[in-house]
Amino acid sequence: MVPKAGALNSPFKGLRGKIKVKPAEPPKPVAPVRPVAPPPPDDRALFSHAMAGVRPMSRGPHARVESAPPSIGKPGPVSEEAEAFAALSDLVAGVAHFDVTDTREYVEGVVVGLDPRLVRRLRKGDFAWQRFVDLHGLTAVDARVEVERFVVGAFKDGLRCVLIVHGRGLNSKDHVPVLKERLSSWLSHGSIARLVLAFTTARACDGGAGALYVLLRRDRGSRPLRVTEGAKR
C-alpha cells in the first residue's frame, strides 16, 4: 500500500528556519609588545670610563705642560737663492713654465703654450693697463713685498693688465737695473708666478725699458678683458 503524500513523519522539518546562526566574530587585535628602553647611563660611570688611565698632574710650583712639537706640514718662506736654484733646475730639465727673454733693454716672459696673439698685443700695448705700482726708491727686499702685494691685490680685484715701474737702474751701482732682473724672476718663478700669464717691456709712453706690462690670469667672476688701440696713459 503506498502512503499518501504528506503522511510521512518529518520531525526536523522547518528546523533550519527556527535556529538562528550568529556570524563568527573577528579575532581581537593583539597589541604589539614594545621593548623596554634600557635605563639611561650613569654620568659618573661614563666619566670614569673616559678618564681611565689619566693621572693627575703634580701640583708643585714647577709643574708645566710641555709645548706641542712644531708643525712640519706648512713650509717656511723660500729664500731667493732657493728660487734661483729651482729656476735653473727647471731650465736644465726643460720643464720651465715660463719662456723668458732678457736683454739689457728688453725683457719678456710668457707661460708656455700661451696664444702668441695675446703676447703680440701685450707688446704693442693693446691691453689697457688698469693699475700701476712704482718701485723707485725701494730696496730689493721692500720691492718684492710691494710687488707681491700689488699683483695679488690686482688679481683678487679681477684686473687683467697692470703696469709695474721698476726703473732703469741709473742710480744704482754700475747702472745695473737690479730690480728689473729680480722682477723677471719674481713674476716667472716666485710665489706669484701662478697668477701671471705674461709680462713684457712697456712702450716708451708707459716707461719703456723701465717698466713692464703684466698680463694676469682670469679670476672667477672677473670682468672681461678689454682691448684698446693703445695703452692707458
C-alpha positions, 0 to 999 in steps of 0.5 A, a space after each residue: 500500500 503506498 502512503 499518501 503524500 504528506 503522511 510521512 513523519 518529518 520531525 526536523 522539518 522547518 528546523 533550519 528556519 527556527 535556529 538562528 546562526 550568529 556570524 563568527 566574530 573577528 579575532 581581537 587585535 593583539 597589541 604589539 609588545 614594545 621593548 623596554 628602553 634600557 635605563 639611561 647611563 650613569 654620568 659618573 660611570 661614563 666619566 670614569 670610563 673616559 678618564 681611565 688611565 689619566 693621572 693627575 698632574 703634580 701640583 708643585 710650583 714647577 709643574 708645566 705642560 710641555 709645548 706641542 712639537 712644531 708643525 712640519 706640514 706648512 713650509 717656511 718662506 723660500 729664500 731667493 737663492 732657493 728660487 734661483 736654484 729651482 729656476 735653473 733646475 727647471 731650465 736644465 730639465 726643460 720643464 720651465 713654465 715660463 719662456 723668458 727673454 732678457 736683454 739689457 733693454 728688453 725683457 719678456 716672459 710668457 707661460 708656455 703654450 700661451 696664444 702668441 696673439 695675446 703676447 703680440 698685443 701685450 707688446 704693442 700695448 693693446 691691453 689697457 693697463 688698469 693699475 700701476 705700482 712704482 718701485 723707485 726708491 725701494 730696496 730689493 727686499 721692500 720691492 718684492 713685498 710691494 710687488 707681491 702685494 700689488 699683483 695679488 691685490 690686482 688679481 683678487 680685484 679681477 684686473 687683467 693688465 697692470 703696469 709695474 715701474 721698476 726703473 732703469 737702474 741709473 742710480 744704482 751701482 754700475 747702472 745695473 737695473 737690479 730690480 728689473 732682473 729680480 722682477 723677471 724672476 719674481 713674476 716667472 718663478 716666485 710665489 706669484 708666478 701662478 697668477 701671471 700669464 705674461 709680462 713684457 717691456 712697456 712702450 716708451 709712453 708707459 716707461 719703456 725699458 723701465 717698466 713692464 706690462 703684466 698680463 694676469 690670469 682670469 679670476 672667477 667672476 672677473 670682468 672681461 678683458 678689454 682691448 684698446 688701440 693703445 695703452 692707458 696713459 
